Amino acid sequence: MPSLGVEDVSLQFRLKGGREVTALDKVSLTVRDREFAVIVGPSGCGKSSLLRMVAGLQRPTAGTIRVDDRLVTAPGRDRGMVFQSYTLFPWLSVRKNVAFGPSLAGVPEAERSRIAGEFIRQVGLTGYEDAYPRQLSGGMMQRVALARALANDPEVLLMDEPFGALDSQTRSLMQELLLSVWEASHKTVLFVTHDVDEAILLGDRVFVMTAQPGRIKAEIEIDLPRPRHVEAAFTSERFIDFKREIHGLIRNEARKAMEH
């Protein structure tokens, strides 16, 4: 059973002036249970829109999305979302941000404090439980956002370019952190990025999308051994082959978009 199924999903919207645009056209994909799947594609291909529809934050014009055979029609606790922007509550401490979901679910205070403490430890923020977002760096805030999403124990973790706003060194550290957290939890993940290196480093499978209207152009199994480490992975011959293949696919789509 796939953990996540997207079937013939299309998204259309009307521009000011009345012109109708098809952003996504009959997109179908499945993400297997405990798989780390990544979506890449040229700018404007609808990657983030697709992820928002899986999250239940946007409705498709046509098609269906299911999590473990349950139809997605709205946000739900079975899906956790991490955005590029940190989306933390600035008036809550790190501990209270992470415990927010369990609190909404009615988890008793002692248990939600234990849950928050465990995920704060997993993302390496022990000692910062009582700090506020304004006191944290960008990388630290994104670690809190990851811990908050995991604290809800979602079936599927959705990540929309979560490291896109970070400097290259912090981004590399966050990739390694995410790999270690995922290897411990083996959550089902659907991850959107524009960074091909990141896609290959993290993913079990990479879906490459076409230029608008977005469709699935290719599905590539990343058979690099796990656990993966940034420096070792980036220099392997197999990694370089994947990078050449995926860059070529995206470059062809970007060229088509420019010609139109």
N, C-alpha and C positions, 0 to 999 in steps of 0.2 A: 504493500500500500504506500503510495506517495504521501508524504506529510503535507505537501502543498501542491495543488493542481490549478493551473491557469488554462482555461479552454476558450479559444476563439474570442479573446478579449479585444474589443475595439474602443477607441475613445475619440469622439469628435466634439468640436466646440465651434462657436460662431464668433468671428472677429467683429470689432466695431466696424460698421459699414455693411455687415451682412454676409461676408464671405465665410463659408464653412471650411474648417480645416480638420483633416484626419490626422491625429497625433499618433495613434496606434491602430494597426490594422490586423485583426485576427491573430493575435499573439497567443500561442499555446506553449506551455512548458510545464514540466513536473520537477519537483525537488523531493528527493527521497528522504526518508526518515534519517536524521542525524547527519545529513549531507551539508557541506559548506558550498553553496552555489553562488556564483558571482555573475553579474550582468555588466557588460561593457558595451560601448558604442559611441558613435560620433555625437558631438554636442547637439542637443535638441531632438534626439531620437526618441525621447519618451521614457527613459530609464526610471527617473524619479517619479513620473506620473504612474508608471506601472507599480512601483513599490507602494505608493500612496493608496492605490486601489487595493492591493493585497492587505494593507493595514486597515482598510475600511474607511479611510479619510476622504475618498473620492469614489464616485460610482462610475463603473464602465458604461459606455453607451450600449454595448452589446457584449455577450459572453458571460462566463461564470468563473468564479474563483472559489475554491474550497480548501479548507484545512481539515485533514482527516475526515473527508466526506461531508463536513458541515459547510453550508453555503455562507460565504462572507457577504454581509450586507451593512456592517457597521464595525467600529473598533471593538476589540474584545481582549480579554485577559490571555487568550491563547496566542496572541501575537504581541511581541514587545518591539518597540521602535526606537532606534537611535538615529538622530538627525545630525547634519553637519554642524548646525548651530547647537549650542549646548543645552538649551531649553530646560535649565534648572530653575527651581523656584528660589529667587535671590533672598527671600525672607526666611528660608529654612536652612538649617545646618546640613552638613554632609549626611549625618546620620538620618535626619528627618526627611531629606530628599530621597534617600535610598529606601527608607521605610514607608514612603508615601503610598505605594500600591498596596502592600499588605495592610496598611491602616484602612484604606478604602474598602478592602475586602473583609474587614472586621476581625483581622487576626489580633489576638490579645497582645497587650503592650510588651510583655516579657518576650514573647515569641518573635514579634516583629523586630525587637531590638537585637535579638540573637541572629535573625536572618540578615539584618542590615550589617551587623558586625562581621558576619562571615563573608559577605560580598565586598565589603570595604577592605577586608584582609586580602581577598582574592585579587583585587585590582591594585594592591600595594599602597593603600592610603591609611593604614593603621597610624594613629596619632593625629589624624585630621578630622576625626568624627565630629568635633564641635566647631570646625571652621565653616565660614560662609563662602558661597561662590565667589564673591568679590575678592576674597583673600587667596584664591587659587589661580594657577596658571591655566592656559588653554588645555594643555594635555591632562592636567589634573581634573579639570571640569569634565572633560570627555570620559575620563575613568569613572567619575561619579555617575555620569549618564549611562554608561555601560552597566555599572553595578545596580542602578535603579531599574533598568530594564530586566536584568537577570533576577532581581529580587521578587518579581511577580511570577517566576517560574513559567515563562511562556513556552508553548510548544515550538513556536517559530520565532526566531530573532531576525528582525528586519533592520538593515543598516544602510542609510542613504549618505554615501560619501562621508563617513563619520570622521575621517582624518584629513579631509580636504583643506581645512583652515589651519592646519598645524605646520610648523616648520619641518624641514626634511628629517632632522635628527629626532625630534619628538615623534614624528610620524612613524619612523622606523621602530622606535621603542614601543609605540602603541600597537604596531602590527605584531611584534613579538609577544606583547601582553595578551592580545586577543587570541593568538594561536595557543598560548598556554592555557587560557581560560576555556577556550573551545575544546582543547584536547582533554580537559578535566570533565567538562559537562556534556560534550557532544550534542549540543543543541542543534536543531535544524536551523540553518542560517541562509538568508537570501540577502546578498550584499551588493550594493551598486557602487561602482567607482569609474572614474575616467582614467585611472592609472593602471596600465597594463601590467607592470611589474607587481603591483599590489594584488591584482586579480590572480596572477599565476602563483604567487607566494601563498595566498590564503586558500584558494579554491580547490575543491575536488572536481568541479566542472565549471567551465566558463561559457556563458551564453553571449554571443556577439550579435548586436542588433544592427539593423539597417538604418540609413538616414530616414528622416520623416517621409512617409508614415512608417513608424517603427514596426518592424517584424523581426522574427528570429532568423538570422542569416546563417549562423553556425553554432554548433554545440560541441565543445572540445573537452574531452576527459583529460584532466591533469594528473598524470600517473607518477608524479614525483613522490618519493618516499616520505612518510611522516615518522617522527616529528620533523618539522622544517625549521631551519634557522636562516635568518635573512642573508648573511654574508655567504654561507655555503650554497644556498639556493640560487642566488643571483649570478653566481659564477659557473654554475654547472652547464654543460653543453646542452642538456635536454631543456633547461630553462630558457636558454638563448634561442633554441629552435621554436619553442612555444611563443616566445616574444616576437620573433620574426613573423610567424604565421598570423598571430592576432593583430599585430600592427598593420600587416598587409591588408587584412580584411577591413579594418577600420579606415585605413587610408583610402581604399577604393570607394567606401561609402561616403567619406567626407568629400572626395573629388566629385562624386555624382551630385551631392547636395550643392556644391559650388556651381556646377554646370547648369543647375536649374535656377 
